[in-house]
Amino acid sequence: MNQTHSKKEKLKQLFFILYPILITQMAMYAMNFFDTMMSGHYSPADLAGVAIGSSLWVPVFTGLSGILLSMTPIVAQLAGAKRNKYVAFSVIQGVYLSIIMALIVLGAGALVLNPILTQMNLETHVRTIAHEYLVALSAGIIPLFVYNVLRCFLDALGKTRVSMFITLTSLPLNALFNYLLIYGKFGFPELGGAGAGYASAITYWVITVISLFIIIKTEPFASYNIFSRFYSVDFSKWKEILKIGIPIGFAIFFETSIFSAVTLLMSGFDTITIASHQAALNFASFLYMVPLSISMALTIVVGFEVGARRFRDAAQYTWIGLTIAVLMAVFCGLVLITFRYNVAGIYTTDPKVLALTAEFLLYALFFQLSDALQAPIQGALRGYKDVNITFLMALVSYWIIGLPLGYYLANHTGLHAFGYWIGLIAGLAAGALCLLGRLIFIQRKQSNVSLRTQQ
């Protein structure tokens, strides 16, 4: 990335980094979609087993991989400050830490997986499939965590198209492995839902190997000599990674887990309501890829500019990103209002489920507006390495405001299931406003520091 001056140039630079991230996120979302869809075509029990396994795995993975997202601002600030010789050391320490984290997940999973599944009110066959799916998936946990660090390194240098290439390469491979292992084609074992787990594990190994090859053999990555020498473990660097990463991980965990919690709380409603909720939430998650991608792009550009001590440029990038996110949210909202029945028709042909899903999608409109603020602001604050307040705001807005309010509205008013959505919207909105205040405070603080330095 080079220093840019005009807002037009900044918009061009941000878009150059953003669009590959967006394509990457969409492709990763599609990978999970393939697992679910292809398992569903095998049998309803396999669909349920994979869905249960995913609901247990996703909050854990997103929370823990969120810790490793700290590598993006660390590398971006080093690159912005022209301290390239320190990048390799930081990345290798991140790789070491990712392997330890993966081993902890594997150990904890071996201890608690069976007790958790036993406590759930599942049919024996579904429980077995969920267990087999997660065991199969565990074969790829170590490379998946390592890949997260390598991707942060690639993205932090502004080369987000490389991550896009890797993910787009892996998408058809994942679909192929699903086809071979779920249905037992061309002499491969017919594993059902467990096959989706093995397919994902194989895909994780493939994308990690591709990433290693690119980093070692191609420029500009090869010039950083990431794997050219052995570095011993440095716990002080681990401390820096964890100090930034743990609040990021917890903030992401609080956000992803609250949707799982709402889904569990809604189990008391009838099947039509639960199905409609899940369909609308699935589409809302798809639309969330837009502000999430803007968030990730802002972490890169803001981190780079802060590292170079160009605080005015960092602030301008932030407001450009926020403007794009809000405009996209308005556009997506208009699409939802106009085509909500068509969107609902993607998930169901049942007239009752279709009508209720369309109604839930109206509430998803307000999700979009809140996410358009809170996600990009979180990304910008990570670029500033300001993460502790964000973590506390996530805890308060989701679990102290959103969930209790939703529970009250759902159970003590006539709103029923919609009460949970209103509670979530209120939590997201409160978080967005608080984060906006924090962003303005940080930018003014950085501006004052810059002025004092120039005097």
Salt bridges, closest charged atoms under 4 A:
ASP155 OD2 - ARG151 NE 3.15
GLU240 OE1 - LYS237 NZ 2.79
GLU240 OE2 - LYS385 NZ 3.69
GLU305 OE1 - ARG310 NE 2.63
ASP313 OD1 - LYS10 NZ 2.76
ASP313 OD2 - ARG310 NE 3.72
ASP386 OD1 - ARG438 NH2 2.66
